Amino acid sequence: MRNAPFKFGIVSDLDASKGRAKVTLPDENGISTAFLPIIQEETVNNPSSKTISIGSHVLVALDEKGNTGAIIGPYYPDGETPPAGEEVWMRQMSDGGFIAYDPEAGSYHVKATSKIFLEVGGHHITIDGGGIRLKGNVSIEGNLNVSGATDLKATKINGIPQSGS
């Protein structure tokens, strides 16, 4: 193995449950490393999980014999570009879903291909293709406009019991 602390390679095998992967090193006659740990943002108080897909181009740090090291992270090879603009933070998933934050606009954009599930203090909000479900007490400050059928069984509006349909 050439005596260089950093190597460019391609992920050839993945053990996501242990946060590690094997890397093929094209500049070293295509040899593969042993499983190497994937560097994470945090592993103790606020643990994160960053997986890398098989086929990803990565930078690895290796010892002089290539026996031990770590995967520093993926990079965009020539001809590939990041999916978002210069100031936008984005995580895009293989199924087309993504989450993006634009600090200039101060907004998040979330796209899920199935549903979005939020939990705050034991209360849940689920948004899916069938509609929006709110579980728990709901306060609305402002007007409520309803289009379509409503079911008002066992409710009161302005203190007047509703009979429902």
WOCOR-V129532 format. One record per residue. RES is the residue in one small letter. PHI is phi in degrees with one decimal (none if undefined). NEAR is the number of other ideal C-beta (glycine too) atoms within 10 Angstrom. D_LAST is the distance of its C-alpha to the last C-alpha in Angstrom with 1 decimal. Layout:
res=RES phi=PHI near=NEAR d_last=D_LAST
res=RES phi=PHI near=NEAR d_last=D_LAST
This chain:
res=m phi=none near=16 d_last=77.2
res=r phi=-61.1 near=9 d_last=78.2
res=n phi=-79.5 near=7 d_last=78.6
res=a phi=-136.0 near=12 d_last=75.6
res=p phi=-71.6 near=10 d_last=73.1
res=f phi=-119.5 near=10 d_last=70.2
res=k phi=-133.8 near=20 d_last=69.2
res=f phi=-100.2 near=14 d_last=66.7
res=g phi=-153.1 near=25 d_last=64.9
res=i phi=-128.6 near=17 d_last=61.9
res=v phi=-63.2 near=22 d_last=59.6
res=s phi=-114.0 near=15 d_last=60.3
res=d phi=-154.6 near=13 d_last=58.6
res=l phi=-139.0 near=19 d_last=55.9
res=d phi=-123.6 near=12 d_last=55.2
res=a phi=-61.7 near=13 d_last=52.0
res=s phi=-64.8 near=7 d_last=51.6
res=k phi=-111.2 near=10 d_last=54.9
res=g phi=64.6 near=20 d_last=54.7
res=r phi=-144.3 near=17 d_last=57.7
res=a phi=-153.1 near=25 d_last=58.9
res=k phi=-99.7 near=18 d_last=62.0
res=v phi=-128.5 near=26 d_last=63.4
res=t phi=-87.9 near=14 d_last=65.7
res=l phi=-108.8 near=20 d_last=68.4
res=p phi=-57.7 near=12 d_last=69.6
res=d phi=-75.4 near=12 d_last=72.6
res=e phi=-117.6 near=16 d_last=73.8
res=n phi=60.2 near=7 d_last=74.1
res=g phi=74.0 near=11 d_last=70.5
res=i phi=-69.4 near=13 d_last=70.8
res=s phi=-108.4 near=14 d_last=67.7
res=t phi=-78.1 near=23 d_last=67.4
res=a phi=-70.7 near=11 d_last=66.4
res=f phi=-62.2 near=16 d_last=62.9
res=l phi=-117.2 near=22 d_last=62.8
res=p phi=-67.2 near=14 d_last=60.4
res=i phi=-94.5 near=24 d_last=58.0
res=i phi=-59.7 near=15 d_last=58.4
res=q phi=-111.8 near=12 d_last=55.1
res=e phi=-71.2 near=9 d_last=54.1
res=e phi=-157.9 near=9 d_last=53.8
res=t phi=-129.6 near=12 d_last=54.1
res=v phi=-116.0 near=5 d_last=54.0
res=n phi=-73.1 near=5 d_last=51.9
res=n phi=-128.8 near=7 d_last=49.3
res=p phi=-61.4 near=9 d_last=49.9
res=s phi=-120.1 near=9 d_last=49.1
res=s phi=-134.6 near=11 d_last=49.1
res=k phi=-116.8 near=14 d_last=50.6
res=t phi=-102.0 near=13 d_last=51.1
res=i phi=-122.6 near=19 d_last=53.1
res=s phi=-77.9 near=11 d_last=52.6
res=i phi=-60.1 near=11 d_last=55.3
res=g phi=99.7 near=9 d_last=57.1
res=s phi=-68.4 near=19 d_last=56.8
res=h phi=-83.7 near=17 d_last=60.0
res=v phi=-133.4 near=19 d_last=60.9
res=l phi=-102.3 near=15 d_last=63.7
res=v phi=-122.4 near=23 d_last=65.3
res=a phi=-107.4 near=15 d_last=67.9
res=l phi=-130.0 near=21 d_last=70.4
res=d phi=-71.5 near=10 d_last=73.5
res=e phi=-63.7 near=10 d_last=76.8
res=k phi=-96.4 near=9 d_last=76.6
res=g phi=77.0 near=18 d_last=72.9
res=n phi=-86.0 near=10 d_last=72.1
res=t phi=-132.5 near=12 d_last=69.8
res=g phi=165.4 near=19 d_last=67.6
res=a phi=-155.7 near=13 d_last=64.0
res=i phi=-88.7 near=25 d_last=61.7
res=i phi=-73.0 near=14 d_last=61.4
res=g phi=159.4 near=14 d_last=58.6
res=p phi=-82.0 near=15 d_last=57.7
res=y phi=-142.9 near=11 d_last=58.9
res=y phi=-88.8 near=11 d_last=58.3
res=p phi=-71.7 near=10 d_last=61.2
res=d phi=-51.3 near=5 d_last=62.8
res=g phi=93.2 near=5 d_last=60.5
res=e phi=-110.6 near=9 d_last=57.2
res=t phi=-128.5 near=6 d_last=55.4
res=p phi=-61.7 near=10 d_last=52.7
res=p phi=-79.6 near=12 d_last=49.1
res=a phi=-131.4 near=16 d_last=48.7
res=g phi=-72.0 near=10 d_last=50.6
res=e phi=-60.0 near=6 d_last=53.4
res=e phi=-100.7 near=10 d_last=51.5
res=v phi=-92.5 near=15 d_last=48.2
res=w phi=-88.9 near=11 d_last=47.7
res=m phi=-148.1 near=14 d_last=45.8
res=r phi=-126.3 near=12 d_last=45.2
res=q phi=-105.1 near=14 d_last=44.3
res=m phi=-104.1 near=11 d_last=43.4
res=s phi=-66.6 near=6 d_last=44.5
res=d phi=-88.6 near=9 d_last=41.0
res=g phi=100.9 near=9 d_last=40.5
res=g phi=-74.2 near=14 d_last=38.7
res=f phi=-161.5 near=16 d_last=40.3
res=i phi=-132.1 near=15 d_last=40.3
res=a phi=-137.9 near=17 d_last=42.4
res=y phi=-126.5 near=16 d_last=43.4
res=d phi=-110.5 near=15 d_last=45.0
res=p phi=-66.0 near=9 d_last=46.9
res=e phi=-67.0 near=9 d_last=47.7
res=a phi=-87.8 near=10 d_last=44.0
res=g phi=68.3 near=7 d_last=43.0
res=s phi=-134.5 near=9 d_last=40.1
res=y phi=-100.1 near=10 d_last=39.0
res=h phi=-126.4 near=13 d_last=37.7
res=v phi=-121.3 near=12 d_last=36.1
res=k phi=-126.0 near=12 d_last=35.4
res=a phi=-117.8 near=16 d_last=34.2
res=t phi=-85.0 near=10 d_last=34.0
res=s phi=-127.3 near=9 d_last=31.3
res=k phi=-156.6 near=11 d_last=29.6
res=i phi=-117.4 near=14 d_last=30.5
res=f phi=-124.7 near=11 d_last=30.1
res=l phi=-115.7 near=10 d_last=31.0
res=e phi=-131.0 near=10 d_last=31.6
res=v phi=-134.0 near=8 d_last=32.6
res=g phi=54.8 near=5 d_last=33.4
res=g phi=84.8 near=7 d_last=31.2
res=h phi=-101.7 near=12 d_last=28.1
res=h phi=-122.3 near=12 d_last=27.1
res=i phi=-128.4 near=15 d_last=25.9
res=t phi=-121.5 near=15 d_last=25.6
res=i phi=-120.5 near=15 d_last=25.6
res=d phi=-143.5 near=12 d_last=25.7
res=g phi=-63.0 near=8 d_last=25.2
res=g phi=-86.4 near=8 d_last=21.5
res=g phi=136.5 near=7 d_last=20.7
res=i phi=-115.6 near=9 d_last=21.2
res=r phi=-117.6 near=11 d_last=20.2
res=l phi=-114.4 near=11 d_last=21.2
res=k phi=-117.2 near=11 d_last=21.8
res=g phi=118.1 near=10 d_last=22.8
res=n phi=-72.4 near=6 d_last=22.5
res=v phi=-122.4 near=9 d_last=22.1
res=s phi=-112.0 near=4 d_last=23.7
res=i phi=-121.7 near=6 d_last=23.5
res=e phi=-101.7 near=4 d_last=26.3
res=g phi=124.5 near=5 d_last=25.6
res=n phi=-84.0 near=5 d_last=22.8
res=l phi=-116.8 near=6 d_last=19.6
res=n phi=-109.5 near=5 d_last=18.8
res=v phi=-117.0 near=6 d_last=15.7
res=s phi=-119.1 near=5 d_last=15.9
res=g phi=109.6 near=4 d_last=13.2
res=a phi=-71.4 near=6 d_last=9.5
res=t phi=-129.1 near=11 d_last=8.4
res=d phi=-123.8 near=9 d_last=6.5
res=l phi=-111.8 near=12 d_last=7.6
res=k phi=-58.8 near=9 d_last=7.4
res=a phi=55.8 near=9 d_last=10.9
res=t phi=-127.0 near=12 d_last=12.1
res=k phi=-125.4 near=9 d_last=14.1
res=i phi=-121.0 near=8 d_last=15.0
res=n phi=51.2 near=4 d_last=18.5
res=g phi=81.1 near=5 d_last=18.4
res=i phi=-101.2 near=7 d_last=15.5
res=p phi=-61.6 near=10 d_last=12.9
res=q phi=-105.7 near=13 d_last=9.2
res=s phi=-92.8 near=8 d_last=6.7
res=g phi=77.6 near=10 d_last=3.8
res=s phi=-119.5 near=8 d_last=0.0
